[in-house]
């Protein structure tokens, strides 16, 4: 079955019939389905970024895909580990992939995953457009299952002279001070996506709990849109949703799901529990 985001991708990549364009106008951003990528015409401005382990990439990847170690995008900042790396580090990583502002970027993990979503969030933070950066739904496993070809050939990086990053989109994230000032704000929902055990051990006061895996099927794809809407119904009712986990990685996947669902103001707390849990000046609850 072709999902809504399949139709949207095809319209962007290759044109559509009027009725398909109408459907695409209602379709979510953030992900692309395998069937859509298989049908999309070749495009030199499309960069496929494979974030699986290096040995998995070497063993076979989507033709044209380039490998990225997501650790390149993260760093310790002000004593908090695994935060968004400085702009220069992100720019260097994108230069290594040949990614320029305005390129189509498809991020591939073995399945729909936090690391793939983290790359999407990072590029969005640095000004890449919402309709240009997507995660491959179901990942490499779905590509293979659909009959997609693989190669072990590492492509040559196309080095251009255009800008790699744009203006920082700070509305996509929040810090601890922002949250602390809004703990009683009824328009803001804090969404904790950690495991049950982590949740029970301590959390930000008032946070709602939905483990990130709830959005992913057993075969590694995102759940269908009606299921996701029901799962996150409470979040969709709030003006602003702030997603957190331990380090901001797992929360990236839930943030991406909220993008798919069309939430207008979903934000990531990058410091997450690594920061909040370590600070004695911030309130906690169990």
C-alpha positions in Angstrom: 0.0 0.0 0.0 1.3 3.4 -0.9 1.3 5.7 2.1 0.5 9.4 1.9 4.2 10.3 2.2 4.9 8.1 -0.8 2.7 10.2 -2.9 4.2 13.4 -1.5 7.7 12.3 -2.4 6.8 11.4 -6.0 5.1 14.7 -6.5 8.2 16.5 -5.3 10.6 14.3 -7.3 8.8 13.8 -10.6 5.4 15.5 -10.9 1.9 14.2 -10.3 -1.6 14.1 -11.7 -3.8 16.8 -10.2 -5.6 14.4 -7.9 -2.3 13.2 -6.6 -1.0 16.7 -6.1 -4.1 17.4 -4.0 -3.4 14.4 -1.9 0.2 15.4 -1.5 -0.8 18.8 -0.3 -2.3 17.1 2.7 0.5 14.6 3.2 3.0 14.9 6.0 6.7 15.8 5.8 9.6 14.1 7.5 9.6 10.6 5.9 9.7 8.9 2.5 8.4 5.4 1.8 10.5 2.9 0.0 8.1 2.5 -2.9 8.3 6.2 -3.5 12.1 6.3 -3.4 12.2 3.3 -5.8 10.0 5.1 -8.3 11.7 8.6 -8.0 13.8 9.6 -11.0 17.5 10.1 -10.5 18.4 13.5 -9.1 22.0 14.8 -8.7 20.7 17.0 -5.9 19.4 14.1 -3.9 21.9 12.8 -1.2 21.2 9.5 0.5 22.9 9.3 3.9 23.4 5.9 5.5 23.8 6.1 9.2 24.2 2.3 9.9 27.4 1.0 11.4 30.3 1.2 9.0 30.6 -2.6 8.5 26.9 -2.8 7.6 27.3 0.0 5.1 30.4 -1.8 3.6 28.4 -5.0 3.3 25.8 -3.4 1.0 24.0 -0.2 0.7 21.6 1.7 -1.5 23.4 2.8 -4.7 24.8 6.3 -4.3 24.5 6.3 -0.5 27.2 7.8 1.6 28.1 6.8 5.1 27.8 9.1 8.1 28.7 8.3 11.7 26.1 10.1 13.7 28.6 10.7 16.5 30.1 13.4 14.3 27.0 15.5 14.9 27.2 15.3 18.7 29.5 16.6 21.4 29.8 17.4 25.1 28.6 21.0 25.7 28.9 22.7 29.0 29.5 19.4 30.7 26.4 17.7 29.2 27.3 14.8 27.0 25.8 13.9 23.5 24.6 17.4 22.6 24.3 19.0 19.3 27.8 19.6 18.0 29.0 23.1 17.2 28.1 24.5 13.8 31.6 24.0 12.4 31.5 20.3 13.2 28.1 19.9 11.5 29.4 21.9 8.5 32.4 19.7 8.2 30.3 16.5 8.3 28.0 17.9 5.6 31.0 18.8 3.4 32.2 15.2 3.7 28.9 14.1 2.3 28.6 16.8 -0.4 25.4 18.1 1.2 24.4 21.6 0.3 21.6 23.8 1.5 18.6 23.0 -0.8 19.6 19.4 -1.6 17.2 16.6 -1.1 18.5 14.4 1.8 17.2 10.9 2.5 18.5 9.4 5.8 18.7 5.7 6.0 19.3 3.4 9.1 18.5 -0.3 9.2 14.9 0.6 10.2 13.1 3.8 11.2 15.3 4.9 14.1 16.4 7.6 16.5 19.8 8.1 14.8 18.1 8.7 11.4 15.6 11.1 12.9 18.5 12.8 14.7 20.1 13.6 11.4 16.8 15.0 10.1 16.4 17.2 13.2 20.0 18.4 13.0 19.7 19.5 9.4 16.3 21.1 10.1 17.9 23.0 13.0 20.6 24.3 10.6 18.1 25.7 8.1 17.4 22.8 5.7 13.8 22.9 4.6 11.2 20.5 6.0 10.3 19.2 2.5 13.9 18.5 1.7 15.1 16.3 4.5 13.5 12.9 5.2 14.0 9.6 6.9 13.5 6.5 4.8 10.6 4.7 6.5 11.6 1.2 7.4 15.2 1.9 6.5 17.6 -0.3 4.6 15.7 -3.5 5.7 12.5 -2.2 3.9 14.6 -1.3 0.8 15.9 -4.8 0.6 12.5 -6.3 1.3 11.0 -4.3 -1.6 13.6 -5.6 -4.0 15.9 -2.5 -4.0 19.4 -3.1 -5.3 22.5 -2.9 -3.1 26.1 -2.2 -3.9 29.4 -2.1 -2.0 30.7 0.6 -4.2 31.5 3.9 -2.4 30.4 6.8 -4.5 32.6 9.9 -5.2 31.4 12.8 -3.1 30.2 15.7 -5.3 31.9 18.8 -3.9 30.1 22.0 -4.6 30.6 25.6 -3.6 27.2 26.3 -2.2 26.4 26.8 1.5 26.1 23.7 3.6 23.9 25.1 6.4 21.5 28.0 6.8 20.2 30.1 9.7 19.6 28.2 13.0 16.0 27.4 13.5 15.9 27.8 17.3 12.2 27.2 17.6 12.9 23.5 17.0 14.6 23.2 20.4 14.4 24.4 24.0 16.8 24.5 27.0 16.3 23.8 30.6 15.5 27.4 31.5 12.8 27.5 28.9 11.1 24.4 30.4 11.6 25.5 34.0 9.7 28.8 33.2 6.8 26.9 31.7 6.2 23.9 34.0 2.7 25.2 34.8 1.8 26.4 31.3 -1.2 24.5 30.1 -0.3 25.2 26.4 3.0 23.2 26.8 3.1 19.4 27.0 6.4 17.7 28.1 6.7 14.3 26.4 9.0 11.7 28.0 9.9 8.9 25.5 12.3 6.9 27.7 11.7 3.4 28.9 9.2 2.5 31.7 12.1 1.9 34.2 13.7 5.3 33.3 10.4 7.0 33.7 9.6 5.5 37.1 13.1 6.4 38.4 12.5 10.1 37.9 11.2 12.6 35.4 10.4 16.3 34.7 7.3 17.3 36.7 4.1 16.9 34.7 5.6 15.0 31.8 3.5 12.6 29.8 5.0 9.3 29.0 4.9 7.5 25.6 8.0 5.3 24.9 9.5 6.1 21.5 9.1 2.5 20.3 5.3 2.8 20.4 5.5 4.6 17.1 7.4 1.8 15.3 6.0 -1.5 14.0 7.8 -4.8 14.5 9.2 -4.6 11.0 10.8 -1.3 11.7 8.3 1.1 9.9 6.4 3.9 11.4 2.8 3.0 12.3 0.1 4.1 10.0 -1.2 7.7 10.4 -4.5 6.9 12.1 -2.6 4.8 14.7 -0.1 7.6 15.2 -2.8 10.2 15.6 -4.5 8.1 18.3 -1.3 7.4 20.1 -0.3 11.1 20.2 -3.8 12.6 20.5 -3.0 14.3 23.7 0.1 15.9 22.2 -1.8 17.1 19.1 -4.2 19.0 21.3 -1.4 21.1 22.8 0.0 24.3 21.3 3.6 23.3 22.0 5.1 19.8 22.6 8.6 19.4 24.1 10.1 15.9 23.6 12.9 14.6 25.7 14.7 11.3 26.6 18.1 10.9 28.2 20.3 12.5 25.5 18.0 13.8 22.8 18.6 10.8 20.5 15.5 8.8 21.1 13.4 11.9 21.4 14.4 12.8 17.9 12.3 9.9 16.5 9.2 11.1 18.4 9.9 14.7 17.3 9.9 13.4 13.7 6.6 11.6 14.2 5.0 14.8 15.4 6.3 16.4 12.2 4.7 13.7 10.2 1.5 14.3 12.0 1.7 18.0 11.2 2.2 19.4 14.7 3.0 23.1 14.2 5.3 23.5 17.3 7.1 20.3 18.3 10.4 20.9 19.9 13.4 18.8 21.2 15.0 19.3 24.6 18.5 18.3 23.6 19.9 18.3 27.1 17.1 15.9 28.2 17.6 13.9 31.3 21.4 14.0 31.1 21.1 17.6 32.0 17.9 17.9 33.9 18.5 14.8 36.1 22.0 16.0 37.0 21.1 19.5 38.1 20.0 19.8 41.8 18.4 23.2 41.1 15.7 21.6 38.8 12.6 19.9 40.2 12.0 16.2 39.6 9.1 13.8 40.3 8.6 10.1 40.6 
